């Protein structure tokens, strides 16, 4: 499967995972280090990746006031999953060809590929510079996002230096290596487990599922079949039993007037997709969902 290895990414991810193992070395654990890791995990993974990178920047399911948008985009960059332009372009490519040829991490190539092997390979489906400009022109035109893409490694190093200065090796190892490994596998499980396990509420021509335990550890991202049915929706947990912590945060941000233009599918949209799923699929072609705009919530 990995005939050509992407050595910079492979080495970097290996170093991060090995570094996380140091957390079990005597003397490197501290309760303060654990708290730092948990807080940074929520800030960078939950707020930065889920709310900003995914629901706001990629799908425009909500609009954050500009200072908050930039601040949360910085948090997303510190999640070290790529700068906002590369992350958004890759995710938009995923939706354009979900689980078939052209999907950077499609389940059509197996669970391990979807989970992490797609990054270790020289993967032609990952957007190059020209494709990023085509897939994410809204971000490419913004100098701040170009800055974050260009200096994502340097920003992570600055965070690592700050953590070491404030809390020594414990904060460094837990706040960088352990945090990154936990967040990585949470995000990767959305690509793999949430395309393999769980239930499907809506008809889509991909393998997306609603997986409760993935949703639990990824701030609501595991309600993935809902998301693929209605990519524009800022809310992924569409039923009362589908707990979506990111949605609760979004509603709070709207309440304090820091978020607006929040989109969710109407009841009619949801019912129409369920009732007309076969007809919609045949008229749209493989891998696409109805192109329906949401309404503000």
C-alpha positions in Angstrom: 0.0 0.0 0.0 2.9 2.4 0.8 5.0 2.1 -2.3 6.2 5.7 -2.0 6.6 7.0 1.5 6.2 10.7 2.4 9.3 10.7 4.6 9.0 14.2 6.2 5.5 13.4 7.4 6.3 9.8 8.3 9.3 10.8 10.4 7.5 13.7 12.0 4.5 11.6 13.1 6.8 8.9 14.4 8.8 11.3 16.5 5.6 12.7 18.0 4.3 9.3 18.9 7.6 8.2 20.4 7.8 11.4 22.3 4.3 10.7 23.8 5.7 7.5 25.2 8.0 9.5 27.3 5.0 10.6 29.4 5.2 7.2 31.1 8.9 7.7 32.0 9.3 8.2 35.8 9.5 11.9 36.6 7.8 13.2 33.5 4.2 12.9 34.8 2.6 15.8 36.8 -1.0 16.7 37.4 -0.3 20.2 36.1 1.1 18.7 32.9 -2.1 16.6 32.5 -4.3 19.6 33.0 -2.2 21.6 30.5 -2.6 18.8 27.9 -6.4 18.6 28.5 -6.9 22.3 28.2 -4.8 22.6 25.1 -6.5 19.6 23.6 -9.9 21.3 24.0 -8.6 24.6 22.7 -6.7 23.4 19.7 -8.7 20.3 18.8 -12.2 21.2 19.9 -12.3 24.9 19.2 -9.5 25.2 16.7 -10.2 22.2 14.5 -13.8 21.4 15.0 -15.5 24.8 15.3 -13.1 27.0 13.3 -11.3 24.8 10.7 -14.2 22.4 10.0 -17.5 24.0 10.7 -16.7 27.6 10.0 -13.8 27.8 7.5 -14.4 24.7 5.5 -18.2 24.5 5.3 -19.2 28.1 6.3 -21.8 26.7 8.6 -21.3 29.8 10.8 -19.6 33.1 10.7 -17.3 34.1 13.6 -16.5 37.8 14.2 -13.1 38.3 12.5 -10.9 38.7 15.6 -12.3 35.4 17.0 -12.1 33.7 13.7 -8.4 34.5 13.5 -7.8 33.6 17.1 -9.5 30.2 16.7 -7.7 29.6 13.4 -4.4 30.1 15.3 -5.6 27.5 17.8 -6.4 25.2 14.9 -2.9 25.7 13.5 -1.4 24.8 16.9 -3.3 21.4 16.6 -0.5 20.7 14.1 -2.7 19.1 11.4 -1.6 21.6 8.8 -2.3 25.2 8.2 -5.9 26.4 7.5 -5.5 26.5 3.8 -4.1 23.0 3.4 -6.5 21.5 6.0 -9.6 23.1 4.4 -8.5 22.2 0.9 -7.9 18.6 1.8 -11.3 18.3 3.6 -13.1 19.9 0.7 -11.4 17.4 -1.6 -12.7 14.6 0.7 -16.3 15.8 0.4 -16.0 16.1 -3.4 -15.1 12.4 -3.8 -16.0 10.8 -0.5 -14.9 7.1 -0.3 -14.0 6.8 -3.9 -11.1 7.7 -6.3 -9.9 11.3 -5.5 -10.7 11.1 -1.8 -7.4 11.8 0.1 -8.4 9.4 2.9 -11.2 7.3 1.4 -12.4 4.1 3.2 -12.5 2.5 -0.3 -8.8 1.8 0.4 -9.3 0.3 3.8 -9.6 1.3 7.5 -5.9 1.8 8.1 -5.5 3.9 5.0 -8.4 6.1 6.0 -7.1 6.4 9.6 -3.5 7.3 9.0 -1.6 5.6 6.2 -2.9 8.2 3.7 -0.5 10.7 5.3 2.5 8.4 5.3 2.2 7.9 1.5 3.0 10.2 -1.3 -0.7 10.7 -1.9 -1.7 12.3 -5.2 -5.2 13.0 -3.9 -3.9 15.4 -1.3 -4.2 18.9 -2.9 -1.0 20.5 -4.2 -0.4 24.2 -4.2 -2.4 24.8 -7.4 -5.3 22.7 -6.2 -5.3 24.4 -2.8 -5.8 27.7 -4.6 -8.7 26.2 -6.5 -10.3 24.5 -3.5 -9.8 27.2 -0.9 -9.7 30.6 -2.8 -11.5 32.3 0.1 -8.6 31.5 2.4 -5.7 31.8 -0.1 -6.8 35.5 -0.6 -6.4 36.2 3.1 -2.8 37.1 4.2 -3.3 35.9 7.8 -4.2 32.4 6.6 -1.3 32.4 4.2 0.9 33.3 7.2 -0.5 30.5 9.4 0.1 28.0 6.6 3.6 29.2 6.0 4.7 29.2 9.7 2.7 26.4 11.3 5.9 24.5 12.3 7.5 27.6 13.8 4.3 28.4 15.8 4.4 24.9 17.2 8.0 25.3 18.2 7.1 28.6 20.0 4.4 26.9 21.9 6.8 24.1 22.9 9.4 26.6 24.1 6.7 28.4 26.1 5.5 25.2 27.7 9.0 24.1 28.6 9.8 27.5 30.1 6.7 27.5 32.2 6.5 23.9 33.3 9.7 22.0 32.3 9.8 18.6 30.7 6.4 17.5 32.0 4.5 20.4 30.4 6.5 20.0 27.2 5.9 16.3 26.8 2.2 16.4 27.9 1.3 19.7 26.3 3.0 18.8 23.0 3.5 15.1 22.3 0.6 13.6 24.4 -1.8 16.3 23.3 -1.0 15.9 19.6 -1.3 12.1 19.7 -4.7 12.2 21.4 -6.0 14.9 19.1 -4.6 13.2 16.0 -6.2 9.9 16.6 -9.5 11.6 17.5 -9.5 13.4 14.2 -8.4 10.3 12.3 -11.2 8.2 13.9 -13.7 10.5 12.2 -12.1 9.5 8.8 -12.0 5.8 9.7 -14.3 4.6 12.4 -17.0 7.1 11.4 -17.0 5.6 8.0 -17.2 2.1 9.3 -19.1 1.7 12.6 -22.5 3.0 13.7 -25.8 3.8 12.1 -26.9 5.8 9.1 -29.8 8.3 9.3 -29.6 9.6 5.8 -28.8 8.2 2.4 -25.5 9.3 1.1 -23.3 7.5 -1.5 -20.4 7.3 0.8 -19.7 5.2 3.9 -20.2 7.8 6.5 -21.9 6.7 9.8 -23.1 8.2 13.1 -20.7 6.7 15.6 -21.5 7.8 19.2 -18.2 7.0 20.8 -16.3 8.9 18.1 -18.7 11.8 18.7 -18.0 11.6 22.4 -14.2 12.1 22.0 -14.3 14.6 19.1 -16.7 17.3 20.3 -19.5 16.0 18.2 -17.7 15.2 14.9 -18.7 11.5 15.1 -22.2 12.3 13.9 -20.6 12.0 10.5 -23.5 10.6 8.4 -25.5 13.7 9.4 -22.6 15.8 8.4 -22.1 14.2 5.0 -25.9 14.5 4.3 -25.8 18.2 5.2 -22.2 19.5 5.0 -23.3 23.1 5.4 -24.8 22.5 8.9 -23.1 23.9 11.9 -24.9 21.3 14.0 -23.9 17.7 13.5 -25.9 16.0 16.2 -29.3 16.4 14.7 -31.3 14.3 17.2 -31.7 15.1 20.9 -29.7 11.9 21.8 -26.8 13.0 19.5 -24.8 15.1 21.9 -22.8 17.7 20.1 -20.6 19.7 22.4 -19.3 21.9 19.5 -22.9 22.9 18.8 -23.5 23.9 22.4 -20.4 26.2 22.1 -21.6 27.6 18.8 -25.0 28.4 20.3 -23.3 30.2 23.2 -21.1 32.2 20.8 -24.3 33.2 19.0 -25.9 34.2 22.3 -23.0 36.6 23.1 -23.0 37.9 19.5 -19.7 36.4 18.5 -21.2 34.0 15.9 -23.8 34.6 13.3 -25.2 33.2 10.0 -25.6 29.8 11.7 -26.9 27.2 9.2 -28.8 24.0 10.0 -31.0 21.8 7.8 -34.7 22.4 8.1 -37.1 19.6 9.1 -38.3 19.6 5.5 -34.8 19.1 4.1 -34.2 16.2 6.5 -37.5 14.6 5.6 -37.0 15.1 1.9 -33.6 13.5 1.9 -34.9 10.5 3.8 -37.9 10.0 1.6 -36.4 10.8 -1.8 -32.9 9.3 -1.1 -33.0 6.7 -3.9 -34.3 9.2 -6.5 -31.8 11.8 -5.3 -28.9 9.5 -5.6 -29.7 8.3 -9.1 -30.1 11.9 -10.3 -27.0 13.2 -8.7 -24.5 10.5 -9.5 -22.1 8.6 -7.2 -20.8 10.2 -4.0 -23.0 13.4 -3.9 -25.7 14.6 -1.6 -28.5 17.0 -2.5 -27.2 20.5 -3.0 -29.5 22.1 -0.5 -28.8 25.3 1.4 -29.5 25.5 5.1 -31.3 28.1 7.1 -30.1 30.2 9.9 -30.8 28.9 13.4 
